[in-house]
């Protein structure tokens, strides 16, 4: 795998992590809505279990956010140290010549 391919794969993983983080946020919001609705309903099972589900999901989101921050930084550093913009220009020139 050349440097440009590696960078593109790293960037793809960053986008997937961002999507995963957003999905986790949506799950947390849905859990919170159910918890709010259950205040009126008063179901004991939901009252007992949902806070734990909420907390575990929030913990997962925090972990995903940490991984995302780390890997986005690593991807940026890799791109900078390998001059990915120049590699893209060189690749475009090679493609035009082909």
Number of C-alpha atoms within 10 A of each C-alpha: 7 6 14 19 11 14 18 14 14 19 18 13 16 21 14 13 19 18 12 16 20 15 13 19 15 12 16 19 13 13 17 15 11 14 20 13 12 15 11 8 11 12 12 9 8 14 16 10 11 16 14 11 13 18 12 13 17 16 13 14 20 14 13 18 17 12 16 20 15 12 17 19 13 15 21 15 12 17 20 11 9 14 13 18 12 11 14 12 11 12 13 12 11 10 9 8 7 6
